[in-house]
Amino acid sequence: MRNSAVLSRYLTVLLLAVVATGCATRGRGPITTDDAQIAVRVKTALVNEVTLGVRPIDVGVQGRVVTLGGTVASVAEAERAIEVARAVPGVRRVESMLVVDEAGAPPRVRATSTLPALAPRPDGRPARILAVGASMTQGHPRSNLLTRTRTFGPLFRFRPSAGLNPTVGFTWLDTQLREGESGAALAALRLRPVMGGLEYRVGEGRVTAAASIVAGYAFNSLSPDTTQAGAGRAIAVSNSFAWRPGASVWFDVSPRVSLNLFGGYLLTRPELTFASDLSVVTRQVTAHTVIISAGVAYWIL
């Protein structure tokens, strides 16, 4: 057991001597075991420092005085290396022979108004995968049987990458069905299309423009106004196929908040059922509508 302990102590001293030799700066004489331990601790601290771990920094120790040599990318990195070395227990003083070489540093990202990258960020900013919000839509139906409408609806935005991307559309409309072209409103008609499709995005920085086309199914409902009289009352409406070409502009006011302007044309033709004392008639109504909307979305992911 005693021989094993002696052998272990000898190997430890030998290891420290080898490490210290690798950490010592040129032109220095032999160093003590304490200096070797300090050199190892300083080198370890520099390697574990995020901004300095990849830098070729040499460490020399003599009489507990640490000498740093090698190349760093900036004055700030040199100051940080001195600060890290000075904080190591046992260090009496730190002398710097570091050379600042910005040409050898990794290329810097050109400062622009571009928002944060789409990858998850350690500073708490969103990964910019999904934004949700609300929009106000002003609708101008092409049919004289429907009144102009102003409706609030949901708004979604996906990862803002350039080129061709998937998209969704929720162009919800609340309008009134009239008796004739200028008659009284007889029923409230609600169109709730849920659509998906593609859009092509262009833009750089905070502003992104896109042209899109989506299609899907409109879930419609009708609420007759029982206080009004009419010869043929609308009593029911069917769901219908819907599609919508359009163009939008997004403006990112902050890393999490985006504003949206949209213009498009919703095309759908639901079937309305009209009832009177003599008959029940079902016919299609052209509910094509010019759409202008504005909204705001918040990046939740």
N, C-alpha and C positions, 0 to 999 in steps of 0.2 A: 504493500500500500504506500509505504514511504517512497519507494522508487517511482511509483506511478505519479505521486504528487510532484516530485522533483522534475520528472519528465514533462508533466503538464505545464509547470511554471516555466521551464526552459523553452517549450514550444510557443507559449504566449509571448515571452520576451522576443523570441525570434520573429514571430508574426508582426509584432509592433514595429520591430526594426525594419522589416521589409516594407510595410505600409508607409512608414515614415520616410523611407528612402524614396518611394514613389511620390510622396507629397512634398518633399523638400525642394526648395529652389536651388538653382545652380549657384555655385560659389560659396555655399555654406559648409561648415565643418560638421563633424559628427554631432548628433543630438542625443539628449537623454531620453530615458523611458517616459518621463512626464511630458517632454516636448512631443514625443511620438504619439502619446495618447491624445494630447491637445490637437495635433495635426489631423488625427483620424476623426475626432469629434467635429472639427471645423469643416473638413471635407464632406462629412456626412450631412452637416447642416446645410451646406451650399447645394449639395445634390438634391436634398429634399425641398429646397426652395423652388417654387413653381417657375419663376422667371429666370432662375440661374442654373437650374439642373442640367440644361443642355449646353452650358457655356464651358469652354476649356480653361478652367481656372486652376492654377497651381497653388499649392499651399506649402509654405515653409515655416518652421517654428524653431526658434533658438532662444533659450532663456525666457520662454513663455511669450516671446514677441513673435506675432504672426505676420508673415509677409505674403501678400496675395499677388500673383502674377497671372498673365494670360490676357485674353481678349474678351471684351463685353460689347454689347450693341449700343449702349448709351451711358451718359453720365449718371442717370438715375439707377441703372443696374450696378454701376461701380459703387455708388453710395450704399446701395442695398447690400452688396457683398460685404462691405466694411461693417455695416450694421449687424449683419448676421454673424460674422466672425467675432465681433466684439462681445456679442451676447453669450458666447460659449464659455462655460465655467473654466477658470484657470488662465484665461488669456489676459495678459498684462497690457499689451498694446498691439495695435494693428497698423502695419505699414502697407500702403498700396502701391503696386507697380503695374496696375491694370491699364491696358490700352483700350481706348474706345474706338471701335471700328464700325461705324454705322453702315458702311458699304457691305460688310459681311453679315449684317442682320437680315432676318426674313423681310421680304417686301411688305411695306405698310399698305393698308387699304386706303384708297383715295377717299378723302372726306367728301361725301355727297349728302343729299337729303334723303337717301334711300333708308327705308325703315329697317329694323333689326332683321337678321336672317331668319329663315323659317325653321331652323333646328331649335330644339329646346335650349333655353338660355339659363345660365346659372344665376343671373341677376334678377330673376323673377318675372321678366318680360314674357309675353305669350309666345307660344310656338307658332301662332298664326295658322291654325288648321281650320277652325270653325268660328265664325262670328254670328251672333244672333241679334235681332233688333226688331224695329217696327217701321212701317212706312205709311204715309198718307197718299192715297191714290185719287186723282181727279179723273173721272170717266166721262166720255162724251159718246153715248150710244149713237149708232148710225140710224137706228129705227126711230121713227117719230112716236111710236107707242111707248117708248121708254124715256124716262127723264134723266137728266144729268145726275151724276152721283159723286159723292165724296166719301171714301171708306178707308178705315184703318185696317192694316193687315200685317202678317208676319214678314220678316225680312231675314234672309240667310246669305252668308258669304263664305265661300270656301277658300282654301289656300291660294293667295294671289300670285300665281305663276303665269308667265307669258305663254302665248300660244293657245292651242286648243285644249279646253278643259270641260269637265262636266259641270252642270249647273242645275238649279231648281227654280221654279216659279210659282208664286202664290199671289196671283193677281185677283184679289177678292173684290167684289162689287156689290153694293146695295143700291138698287134702283126702284123706281115706281112704274107700275104698269098702268097706262092711261086708257080711257075709253075714247078711241079715235086719236087724231093727231093733236088736238088741243083740249081734250076732255079732262074730267077730273080723274085723279089717281084712284084706281080701284083696288090695287093690291101691291104689297111690297115684295119685290123679287130679289132674292139673294143668290148670287153666283159665287161658288167656292171652288175654283179650279185648283187642282194639285198637279203640277206638271214638272217634267224633267227633260233635259236635253243637253245641248252643247253650246258653248260660247267661245269666241276667239278674243283673247285679251292682248292688248298692247299697252305700253307705257313704261315709265321708269321713275323711280323715286316714289313720291307720295301720291301721284295721280295715275290711275289706271282706267283705260277705256275698254269697252267690250261690246261686241255684237253677238246676239244670241238668238236661238230658236228653241222653244220648248213645246211639248205637247203632253196631254194627259186627260184626266177625267174631271169634270166639273160636278160637284155635289150641290144641287140646287134646291131651293125651298121657296114656298109662296105663302104669304099671309094676307088673305083678302081683307079689305076694309069694309066691315059690315055696316058702317054708318053711311056708305055711299050706295046709291042705286044705279043699276045698269041693266041694259037689255040682255047682255050675255056676260055673266060673271066668270072670271077665271077662278077655278077652284083647285087646280093642281098643276105641278110642273115636274117634268122628268129630268133626270140627270143627263148630261150630254158630253160628247167629246169636245175638247178645246185645244187650241194651239195658239201660240203667240210669238211672233218675231219682235225683236226690240233691240235697243242700244242703251247702254248705261255708262256712267262715269262715277268712279269711286275716288274720294279724296280722304287721305289718312291724316286726321288732325292731331293724332297722338299714336303711340305704339298700340293702344287698345281701342281707340274710337275712330270709326270711319263714317263719312257722310256719303250718301248715294243720291244720284239723280237718274231717272229712268224715263224713257219714252218708248211706247210700243203700240201694238194693235192686237187686241184679243178677239179671236174668232170662235164663236160657239153658237149653236142653234138648238136650244132646248124645245121640247114639245110642251105646249100649254093646253090644258083642258078647260073649255068654256062650257058653262051650263046655263040654260034658260028654262022657262016653263015648257017649252016645246021640244028641246033637243039638248044633247050633249055632244060637243064637237071637240076634236083634238087636232091641233095644227102646229107646225113649227113656227117659231118666232126667231127672226134674225136678231141676235143680241150682240153683234159685232160692235166693239167699243174702242175708241182711241183713248190711250192711257198716258197720263203724265203723273209721275209719283216722285216723292222725296222722302228719304228715310235716314235713319242712323242705326249703326250696328256696333256691337261690343264684342271683342275677341274673348271668348271664354276658354279657348284651347290654343 
